[in-house]
Amino acid sequence: MSMPAAKRQRLSGPKKALIKRDLLTLPQEIVFLVFSFLDAADLTTCARVSTKWYAAASDEQLWKPLFLYRFPNPRQMLVQQLRSQKLHGKQSVGLNRHGRQEKWKTLYKVNHNWETGNCKVEELQLPIHTTRLNSRQHHLSEEAKATGSFLFQVCNDIIVTASTDSANIDVWQIEGSSIQHIATAPPSVETVAYVTCIKWDNTDPTRVVAGYSNGGFTVYQIDAKKRSIMQLAGHAARPSVDCDRHGVQSIALCEKIVMTCSSDMELSTYLCEDQGTRLCHSLISAMTWEPLTLEIFAKSNNSYQAIVCFGMSAGLDSWTLGIQEVIFTPTVILSSRHSSSRTHRYGSNDPIRKISYAHPYVVTSHNNNTMQHYRICSEQGQRVEIEHVRTLWGHTSSVGAMALDARIGRLVSGDRAGIKVWNLESHNDLVVGIENGLCENMDWIGFDSEKIVTVTGDHENNVKVWSFSNSSGDK
């Protein structure tokens, strides 16, 4: 006959107190060593135990290796370095939270939400009364043609809008779940022209430039705290020129340099000084290139680099991408180089609808629901080349809007079905798709590290904010 199992003895006194001892009463080095073996999910669970455990599980040195291991993109590390040095300026897609130092845990959480599509969506009302285009507005920018009646740009929660039947611009600010009007600003010179394109400064997220249908432009300085807008510089229309073929089709602003491309393919460079604005250079093309976008970058020794991207014919019923690089100073053009995507089999049978450029990436969209991904390769003193990287598949309708951030290699595109996020640095192109739920084509899209802002149609709730820092799954 077997003996009954021995009963476990109850612990009392010092032994019992030792077993119930909190892990955090151990030396800090041991606690850190124990927590360093945990993954992100385990650290999140530990953070729910108590306030002290939350502080211990949120240590930045625990989350730094987790972030760098899961998100090894070297451009991610560059962005973090720029943030830590408070040098992070305006992003190329037009949205920014510059000058704020992010924590590693916050970076991990936001990037995790980007990869999984976990976001909180808010619908905001932007009270814009739109009007239909008239027949003379043939040289509007691609953005204006897409939205149909107004232009829209966002940077650092500041919205700049312009109606295509007026020369004024309106400035708004996103405050929580509402949009507040800040000011309305007229052009620098009284004119009967209307706004054809608007764009933020590459170097200063408080400056914006508006181009007009008569070839003129105005540079504005926006102060959101003082709720004011000031005219910094401008260029008047040509004599006896109203709304004709000289309308600004694309525009770029960098420091004191403004570059415009008119609908009759005249590329003009202006220098904005305290004494006034003067024309520096003018280049004219005998052919019309559409669509077209341009950017300016500051270089050393008071020189600048301008990149013009445009759609061009690659043969019978085939289209490809062309670029022109111009290096210049305010007094002389130093060099000009032109190139196109040379591999004919990548030419699309569909004309290019939209072009999004953020050096060195260029993405084009087409009516066959695809996008083409290119990379600009430029060598000092040699020719500039365009390399076709891949075709991006995944949209079930034509792409209505695109936005690029070259520093993290991210592309965001939108169609009637919703938003798609792409990683251009990875072979796995598509990161996640987020349904729209409205079944309306997106007219404009932009994003920063924490959110996406979209404009859809001209109904009441026409602005949507997709926040990845305050996601729907947060508690």
N, C-alpha and C positions, 0 to 999 in steps of 0.2 A: 504494500500500500504506500503510495507516494505521500510525501510530506506536503502540507499546505504551503503556498507561497508566502514568503516572509513579507510582512507589511513594511512599507517605506516609513522611515522615521521622519517625524516632523522636525524641521529646523527651527531653532529659536536662538535668541540672543545674537551674538556677533555674526554668526554664519548667515542667519536670515537677513540681517541688515546688509551684509556684503553682497548677497545675490540681488537684492532690490536696488542696488546702487545704480544711479543714472550713468549712462555711457559718457555723458558730457562732463562728469566729475573727474574723468581721467585727464591726464596731461593733454594739452591742445595738440601736440604733435601726433599723439596716438590717435586722437579723434580724427584728425585730418587724414592720417594713413588709412584708417578704417573706411572713411567716406570716399577715399580716392578709388576704392575698388567697386564703387557703385556706378550704375549707368544713370542716364537722365531720369528715367521713370522711377528708379529707386530713390534718387535724391528728392524728387518731387513728393514721393510718399513720406519720406522722413521729415520733410518740411511741414507736414500736417500734424505732427505730434504735438508740438508746443512752440511757443515763441522762440525759446532758446534753440530748439532743433531747427527751426526755420532759418535762424541766423547762421547756424553752423552749416546747413545744407545749401545755403546760398553763397558760400564763399566763392569769390571770383576765380581763385586758383583751382577750384574743383571744376568749374564750368569752362574754363579756357581750353584745357585739352579735349573736352567733350566736343566743343564747338569746332576746333581745328581738325579733329578726327572725322567728324561727320560732314563738315563743309570745307573740304581741303582746297577749294578754288583759291589760287594765289591772289586773285583780285579781291576776294573777300578780306584777306589779310591786309591788303593795301588800303581798303576803305577803313578798316579798324584803326590802322596806323594814322591815317589822315584825321580821323575823328579824335583820337587821343591827343594829337597835336593841335586840335581845333583849327585845322586848315581846310576842312571839308566845305567847299564852295557849292555853288548851284549845280545840281545834276543836269545832264544833257536832255532828258525827257521833259524838264520844266517843273519838277516837284522837289522840295528840299526841306530838311530840318538841320541846317548847317550849324556848326559850332557846338553841338551837344555831344558829350562823351558818353557813349553807350557802355553798359555793363555786359560782361560775357554771358550771363544768364539771360539777359534781355535779348541779346543777339541770337542766342540759341533758340529761344522761344519764338521770336519773330521769323527766323529762317525756317524753323520747323513748321510754323503755320503757313508759310509760303509754299513749302513742298507738299503739304497735305491739303491745301485749299481751305484751311480753317480760318474764316474771317467773319467779321461782323459787318453787315451791310446796312447803310443808312441812306434813305432817299431824302434829298433836300430840294427845296423849291427855289429856283433862281428866277425872279420875276422879270423875264425878258419878253417883250411883245415883238414877235418877229414879223417880217414882211416878206413877200415873195420877190424873187429876183426878177429884174427886168432885162430886156434883151440887150442892153448896152453893157451889162456887167459880164462880159466875156473873158476878161483878164483877171478875174479874182484868183487868189491863191487856191491850192488844192484843198486846204482846210475849209475855206469859205464855200467852195463848190460842194464839199461834203455835207457841211452843216446846213447849207441852203440859204441862210439869211443872217447868220451872225458868226463872229469869230470868238474863239474861246482859248484862253491860256491860264495855267495855274502854276504858282510857285510859292512854296512856304505858306500854304493856306490862303494865299491872296489870289483872287480871280480877276482877270482883266477880260472884259468883253467889248465888242464893237459891232454895231449893226452895219450891214452892208448898204444902208441908205443914208449914212451919217458920217461926218468927219470926227465926231466925238468918241471918246472911250469912257467906259465905266469901270470903276474899281470896286470890288466886293471882298469881303473877308468871311471865311468859314469859322463860325463861332459855335462850337458844340454841334447841335442838331439843326442849326439855322444858318442862313447866309445874310449878312448885313451889308448894306450899301455904304461905301465910304465916300466916294466923290465921283463927279463927272468932270472930265477935262476936255477942253477944246483943242484944236491944233495950234501950233505956234504961230501960224499965219492964217488969217481968215480965208476960207476957200469954200467952193461949192462942190468939191470932190468928196468922195466917200472912202472909208477905210477898206483896203483890200487884203492886208495881212498885218499881223502883230507878232512880236517875238521878244523873249527875254534876253538880257545881256548874258554873254558867256561867263563873265567874270564877276558880275554884281547882281545878285538876285533881287535888288530893289529897283533896277532900271529896266525899262521896256521901251521898244520902239514900234511905231505904227507907220505903215506905208499907205500911200493914197493912190487913187485912180488917176491922178494927174502927174505922177512921178515924184511927188514930194514925200516928206516924212517928218515925224516929230519924235524926239527922245524925251521920255518922262522919268522922273524920280518919284517913287512911291514911299511914303512914310506911314506905315499902318498904325503905329502908336499915336501919332498926331492926327491920323485920319485925313491926310492931305496928299496932294499930288502936284508936282512942280514940273514945268517945262524947262528942260535943260538946253536943248538945241533943236534946230529944225532946218528944213530945206524947202524953200518956196517952189511953187509950180513954175514950169517954164512959161515964158510970155505967150499969151493967147492959147494956152493949153488947158482944156477942161478934162472931161472924162473920155480920153481917147486911147490910142494904142500905146501910150507911154506909161500906163498904169503899172504899179509895182506888183510883180507876181510873187517874188520871194525876197526876203530881207534878213540881214544878220547884223548884230551889234556886238562889238568887243572893245572895251575901253572907250577911246575917242573915235574909233573907226566904225563907219556904217557902210555896208555894201548892199546894193539893191540890184535886182534883175528885173527889167521891165518886160512887158508882154511882147514887145518887139525885139527881144533878145539883146538888150544893151546892159552890160554889166558895169556898174558905176561904183566907184569907191570915193567916200567923202571923209574929211577930217573935221571933227567938231571941236572948235576951240572957243575960248572966251570972246575972241574978236568976231566970231561968226563961223559959218560952215562953208567950206570950199571943196570943190571937186578936185580930186587927186588924179584918178585914172578912169579911163572909159574903154571898154572892149565891146565890140559888136560882132554878133554871129549872123551869118547869112541864112541860117536855117533855124527853124523853130523846134525847140526841145521841150517835150512835156511827158510826164510831170518833171518838176525841177525843184531842188532844195539846195541851200548853201549854208556854210558855216565859216566863221573866222576864228583863228587861234593866234594868240600873242606869242611871238618868239623872241629871241635875244636880239640885242642891238637895234631896238626900235623897229623891228621887222614883224610882219604878220604873214600867216598862211591862210589862204582861202581855198576851200574845197567846194566845188560845184558838182552835184550829182544829178544826172538827168537820164530819162529814157530815150533810147535811140533804136533805129531800125537795124536789124542784123541780117537782112535779106528779105526774100519774099515771104510775107506773112509771119515774120519772126522778129522778136524784140529782145533787146538786151540792155545792159547798164553801161553808161559812159560817165567818166569823171574828168574834171580839169582842176589841176592844182596850180595856184598862182601865189608865188612868194613876192612880197612887195614891201616897200616903205612908203611913207606919205609922199615921197618925192620921185621914186623910181620903181619900176617893176624889175625885180631881180631875175625871176625865172617863171616859165609857164610850161607845164607838162600836161599831156592829155593821154588818156587810155580808155579802153573798153574791155569788157569781158570777152576774151579771144576765142574761147571754146564754143563753137557754134552749136554743139548738141545741147548746150544749156540755154540756148535762146528759146524764149517762150513764144508759142503761137498766139498767146493772149497779150495784148498791150499792157504795159505797166500802169496800174491804177494809182498807187501811192508809193512814195519812197521815204524811208526812215533812216537817218544817218547819225551815227555817233562813233567817232573814230576809234578803232579801225573798222567797225562793222557798218554794213549797208544791207538793209532788208527791203525787198520790193514785194508788193502784193499784186495779185492778178485775179481776173474774173473767174478763173477755173478753181477758186477756193484754195489756191496754193500760195506760198511765199517762197522767195528765193533769197538765200543767205550768201552774202559776199563779204570778202575781207580785202581792204586796201593795203597793199604792200608797197612801201615807199623807201627807197634807198637814197642816201645823200649823194647828190651829183649824178644820179642815174635816173632811168625812167621809172615812172610810177605805174604799178600794175594792179589789176583787179583779179582776185582769185575767187572763183565760185566754190563755195564750201559744200552746200547741200540744198536740197529742196525740202521745205517744211510742210508736212502733210498733217491734217487733223481737223481743219475747219470744214464744216458742212455747208457753209454759204460764204459769199465773198467777204473778205476782211474789210470792215468799215473804218478801223483806226488801228494804229500801231504806235508803240513807244519803246525806246531803247535806252539802256544805261550801260555804257561800255565798261565802266569801272568794275562791275560785278558780272558782266556778260549776260545780262538778263533782257529778254524781249517779252513784252506784254502786247497781245493782239486781241481784238474783239470783233465779233460778228453778231448775227441775230440770236444765236444760241447762247452766247455768253463770252467769258474771258478765257484765254489760254495763256499760260506762263511757260516760257521757254528758257532753257539754259544753253546759251551759244558756246559756252566753254566745254560742254560735255557732248559725248556721242549720243547720249540719250536726250534727244532734243526736248521733247515735251515733258515738262515737270508735272503740271496739273491743269485740269480744266475746271472752270467754275461756271455753273449755269447762271444765266441772266434772269430768266423767268418772265421777261417782258416781250420776247419775240420781236424786238425792234432793233434795227441796225444801230450800232454805236457810231456817233458822229465824231467824237474826240475822246482820247484816252491819254492819261499820264500817270506816273507813279513815282514814289520815292521808296526808301527802305522800309516804310511801315504801312503804306496804304496805296490803293489805286483810286483814281478819280475818273469817272466816265460821264460823258454827256450823251443823252439818248433822246432824240426827237425834240419837240417843242411843247410837250404837255407840261402839267404843273410840276410834278416831281421829276424834273429832267436831269438832275445831278445826283449821282450815286457815289458814295464813299465806301470802299471796301477796305476795312481796317484789319491788319494782321497783328497789331500790337494789342488790340482789345477784341479778341476773337469771340465768336458765339459760344465756344466751349470753355471760356474762362469762368472761374468761380470767384 
